[in-house]
Amino acid sequence: MTEPDRDTPPFPFMGLLGFTITVDDEGVATASLELGPQHMNPNGVAHGGVAYSLIDTAMGGATMSVVPDGQRCATIEIHVRYHRGARAGTLTAQARVMSSSRRVVHLEATTVDDDGTLIASATGSYAITD
């Protein structure tokens, strides 16, 4: 197992959406961003892809914190449920590993707003590759 990286290095998509990611503990990671006009859909609420991207990134961070050095992960599937729209403030997704094997990691995640209101929830699976 790898030691959790407390500071995940930046990557282009991170800069595009403007989010941060931290690995909080082995098997737990958090991604967050301050909503801006670039995140909104035509109805004035955060586009569903924003919550999805935060969830996917947090799940990837949580997965990488439990796999051996030298291995990578790739999303197999994510099932997202949208509970409520967000119009302003910070969105925070936290992902947690539910179980893992040599080749597949299963996770759950939630995205909340500043008040802790549930915006989206998800389950997902990630493949572990060399």
Rosetta silent file (secondary structure, phi, psi, omega in degrees, C-alpha in Angstrom):
SEQUENCE: MTEPDRDTPPFPFMGLLGFTITVDDEGVATASLELGPQHMNPNGVAHGGVAYSLIDTAMGGATMSVVPDGQRCATIEIHVRYHRGARAGTLTAQARVMSSSRRVVHLEATTVDDDGTLIASATGSYAITD
SCORE:     score description
SCORE:     0.000 S_00000001
   1 L     0.000  149.535  178.882    0.000    0.000    0.000 S_00000001
   2 L   -89.745  157.572  170.301    1.112    3.528   -0.642 S_00000001
   3 L   -76.448  134.943  179.039    1.324    6.251    1.921 S_00000001
   4 L   -60.524  132.398  172.930   -1.523    8.700    1.296 S_00000001
   5 L   -79.996  124.417  179.037   -0.318   11.854   -0.476 S_00000001
   6 L   -77.064  -28.460  178.584   -1.626   14.813    1.448 S_00000001
   7 L  -121.399  108.102  177.201   -1.038   17.092   -1.543 S_00000001
   8 L   -77.903  131.734 -179.200   -2.038   15.672   -4.908 S_00000001
   9 L   -64.204  148.051  179.846   -0.004   17.281   -7.680 S_00000001
  10 L   -64.622  152.871  174.348   -1.941   19.544  -10.034 S_00000001
  11 L  -141.370  159.727 -170.501   -3.087   18.246  -13.404 S_00000001
  12 H   -53.250  -42.113 -178.085   -4.694   20.134  -16.333 S_00000001
  13 H   -64.148  -34.263  177.695   -8.329   19.203  -15.588 S_00000001
  14 H   -58.673  -45.374  179.313   -7.875   20.417  -12.009 S_00000001
  15 H   -67.781  -36.506 -179.107   -6.913   23.847  -13.319 S_00000001
  16 H   -61.211  -47.791  179.780   -9.741   23.904  -15.845 S_00000001
  17 H   -87.003  -22.541  178.673  -12.468   23.431  -13.217 S_00000001
  18 L    81.410   39.037  179.691  -10.531   25.076  -10.383 S_00000001
  19 E  -108.880  167.642  173.739  -10.764   22.374   -7.732 S_00000001
  20 E  -119.319  157.074  175.252   -8.441   21.039   -5.072 S_00000001
  21 E  -139.240  138.839  174.304   -7.972   17.455   -3.910 S_00000001
  22 E  -134.250  147.135  171.081   -6.511   16.043   -0.730 S_00000001
  23 E   -95.985  112.864 -172.547   -6.084   12.506    0.511 S_00000001
  24 E   -79.922  -33.070 -177.289   -7.396   12.746    4.054 S_00000001
  25 E  -166.837  170.271  176.852   -6.470    9.255    5.199 S_00000001
  26 L   -59.702  121.833  178.495   -5.856    5.856    3.641 S_00000001
  27 L    85.612    5.094 -179.184   -8.952    5.180    1.533 S_00000001
  28 E  -135.089  128.981  177.519  -10.478    8.652    1.977 S_00000001
  29 E  -140.970  154.892 -177.810  -10.089   11.691   -0.305 S_00000001
  30 E  -130.786  134.404  173.066  -11.808   15.052   -0.715 S_00000001
  31 E  -123.857  138.525 -179.097  -12.190   17.299   -3.769 S_00000001
  32 E  -147.686  158.592  175.985  -13.724   20.764   -3.572 S_00000001
  33 E  -154.499  153.689  174.051  -14.261   23.945   -5.551 S_00000001
  34 E   -88.523  122.083 -179.009  -15.792   27.376   -5.216 S_00000001
  35 L   -66.274  138.691  175.929  -18.679   27.661   -7.676 S_00000001
  36 L  -136.443  178.419 -177.916  -18.394   30.378  -10.286 S_00000001
  37 H   -59.348  -29.297 -179.472  -20.274   31.363  -13.440 S_00000001
  38 H   -69.022  -14.062 -178.933  -18.198   28.902  -15.484 S_00000001
  39 H   -94.890   -5.432 -171.093  -19.722   25.990  -13.504 S_00000001
  40 E   -89.237  149.527  172.640  -23.366   26.878  -14.158 S_00000001
  41 L   -90.347  179.846 -179.028  -25.854   25.329  -16.566 S_00000001
  42 L   -62.511  -16.250  179.836  -28.431   27.463  -18.465 S_00000001
  43 L   -90.938    2.464  177.417  -30.779   27.260  -15.441 S_00000001
  44 L    82.122   15.315  174.281  -28.307   28.998  -13.125 S_00000001
  45 L  -118.707  160.177 -179.086  -27.371   25.928  -11.072 S_00000001
  46 E   -57.748  131.556  177.094  -24.120   23.988  -11.079 S_00000001
  47 L   -59.280  141.634  179.599  -23.911   21.663  -14.074 S_00000001
  48 H   -57.522  -27.852  178.348  -24.216   17.995  -13.057 S_00000001
  49 H   -65.498  -23.013  177.686  -20.809   17.383  -14.582 S_00000001
  50 H   -68.330  -51.591  178.494  -19.248   19.522  -11.847 S_00000001
  51 H   -61.152  -42.733  178.868  -20.502   17.250   -9.047 S_00000001
  52 H   -59.739  -45.814 -178.750  -19.618   14.193  -11.147 S_00000001
  53 H   -63.846  -39.203  176.476  -16.082   15.457  -11.769 S_00000001
  54 H   -63.763  -43.618  179.193  -15.538   16.153   -8.071 S_00000001
  55 H   -62.794  -48.358 -178.954  -16.815   12.672   -7.191 S_00000001
  56 H   -59.824  -42.855 -179.431  -14.685   10.962   -9.860 S_00000001
  57 H   -67.769  -43.741  178.509  -11.569   12.846   -8.758 S_00000001
  58 H   -63.762  -41.181  177.711  -12.139   12.161   -5.055 S_00000001
  59 H   -63.047  -41.400  177.113  -12.761    8.473   -5.816 S_00000001
  60 H   -62.046  -41.606  177.328   -9.560    8.308   -7.848 S_00000001
  61 H   -64.115  -43.062  178.620   -7.602    9.888   -4.989 S_00000001
  62 H   -64.275  -40.945  178.764   -9.095    7.504   -2.439 S_00000001
  63 H   -62.200  -48.001 -176.885   -8.336    4.549   -4.725 S_00000001
  64 H   -63.916  -21.545  179.414   -4.727    5.586   -5.282 S_00000001
  65 L   -76.964   -9.319 -179.267   -4.201    5.802   -1.527 S_00000001
  66 L  -117.910    0.106 -179.198   -4.814    2.043   -1.170 S_00000001
  67 L   -98.620  153.642  179.313   -3.026    0.604   -4.216 S_00000001
  68 L   -63.629  152.393  175.687    0.619   -0.497   -4.304 S_00000001
  69 L   -54.515  144.077  177.994    3.249    1.871   -5.664 S_00000001
  70 L    88.504   -5.629  177.558    3.664    1.682   -9.413 S_00000001
  71 L  -105.302  162.215 -179.939    0.030    0.874  -10.123 S_00000001
  72 E  -127.383  173.592  176.073   -2.675    3.136  -11.535 S_00000001
  73 E  -131.170  157.306  176.067   -6.439    3.213  -11.515 S_00000001
  74 E  -142.855  138.963  179.510   -9.141    3.767  -14.092 S_00000001
  75 E   -63.887  127.909  171.854  -12.847    4.356  -13.592 S_00000001
  76 E   -90.142  -52.156  178.960  -14.952    1.305  -14.430 S_00000001
  77 E  -160.822  151.886  173.157  -18.307    2.843  -13.560 S_00000001
  78 E  -138.123  132.177  175.134  -19.892    5.507  -11.386 S_00000001
  79 E  -110.100  113.735 -177.742  -23.571    5.735  -10.480 S_00000001
  80 E  -108.506  137.094  172.583  -24.473    9.292   -9.445 S_00000001
  81 E  -115.972  124.603  178.615  -27.730   10.403   -7.854 S_00000001
  82 E   -95.146  126.060 -175.017  -28.425   14.146   -7.907 S_00000001
  83 L  -101.842  -32.714 -175.239  -30.384   15.321   -4.871 S_00000001
  84 L  -164.334  151.613  176.826  -30.468   19.091   -5.208 S_00000001
  85 L   -81.788  155.301  176.338  -29.029   21.913   -7.283 S_00000001
  86 L  -123.020  136.139 -176.734  -26.341   24.275   -6.012 S_00000001
  87 L  -110.353  -22.876 -176.351  -26.198   27.943   -7.018 S_00000001
  88 L  -160.754  170.039  175.743  -23.245   29.354   -5.049 S_00000001
  89 L    91.289 -160.135 -177.249  -20.603   28.585   -2.483 S_00000001
  90 E  -103.805  134.509  170.454  -18.265   25.646   -2.164 S_00000001
  91 E  -103.211  135.844 -179.351  -19.016   22.093   -3.282 S_00000001
  92 E  -131.055  122.559  175.892  -17.109   19.345   -1.483 S_00000001
  93 E  -106.685  130.819  174.025  -17.015   15.690   -2.524 S_00000001
  94 E  -120.918  130.384 -179.968  -15.648   13.095   -0.137 S_00000001
  95 E  -116.085  146.733 -178.914  -14.993    9.545   -1.306 S_00000001
  96 E  -137.264  133.519  175.679  -14.344    6.481    0.822 S_00000001
  97 E   -70.024  128.026  176.145  -13.130    3.017   -0.163 S_00000001
  98 E   -92.738  -40.175  176.397  -15.728    0.405    0.774 S_00000001
  99 E  -160.063  155.515  178.478  -13.694   -2.635   -0.334 S_00000001
 100 E  -148.127  150.717  174.215  -10.682   -3.402   -2.470 S_00000001
 101 L  -130.772 -170.846 -179.763   -8.958   -6.359   -4.069 S_00000001
 102 L   -64.123  -28.501 -172.763   -5.861   -6.672   -6.247 S_00000001
 103 L  -119.499  -15.760 -176.940   -7.771   -5.558   -9.361 S_00000001
 104 E  -140.722  138.595  174.939  -10.937   -3.641   -8.315 S_00000001
 105 E  -120.918  133.522  178.306  -11.755   -0.995   -5.707 S_00000001
 106 E  -110.783  136.279 -174.645  -15.367   -0.149   -4.755 S_00000001
 107 E  -135.596  166.218  169.899  -16.187    3.264   -3.306 S_00000001
 108 E  -132.929  153.713 -178.651  -18.963    5.533   -2.121 S_00000001
 109 E  -151.663  156.524  172.515  -19.025    9.341   -2.186 S_00000001
 110 E  -134.042  150.899  171.401  -21.135   12.342   -1.332 S_00000001
 111 E  -120.931  129.962 -179.379  -21.055   15.949   -2.512 S_00000001
 112 E  -127.400  162.000  174.960  -22.328   18.637   -0.152 S_00000001
 113 L   -95.200 -171.540 -178.155  -22.622   22.428   -0.187 S_00000001
 114 L   -57.360  -31.889 -177.706  -21.411   24.933    2.447 S_00000001
 115 L   -87.920    0.287 -177.125  -24.349   24.087    4.722 S_00000001
 116 L    83.223    9.512  178.210  -23.752   20.342    4.492 S_00000001
 117 L   -71.840  132.883 -179.155  -26.804   19.894    2.250 S_00000001
 118 E   -69.495  122.086  178.828  -26.512   16.779    0.112 S_00000001
 119 E   -99.396  -43.718 -179.649  -26.090   17.737   -3.562 S_00000001
 120 E  -152.991  153.524  173.595  -25.124   14.329   -5.020 S_00000001
 121 E  -135.783  157.867 -174.300  -24.229   10.829   -3.867 S_00000001
 122 E  -157.206  158.221  165.429  -22.504    8.036   -5.741 S_00000001
 123 E  -126.389  152.939 -178.549  -21.050    4.572   -5.792 S_00000001
 124 E  -157.984  164.406  177.822  -18.253    3.568   -8.115 S_00000001
 125 E  -132.650  141.050 -179.004  -15.721    0.937   -9.085 S_00000001
 126 E  -127.689  136.030  175.032  -12.128    1.423  -10.258 S_00000001
 127 E   -83.145  143.384  174.413   -9.822   -1.005  -12.041 S_00000001
 128 E  -104.244  125.746 -177.610   -6.257   -1.351  -10.786 S_00000001
 129 E  -126.060  162.019  176.927   -3.684   -1.607  -13.554 S_00000001
 130 L   -83.489    0.000    0.000    0.088   -1.884  -13.804 S_00000001
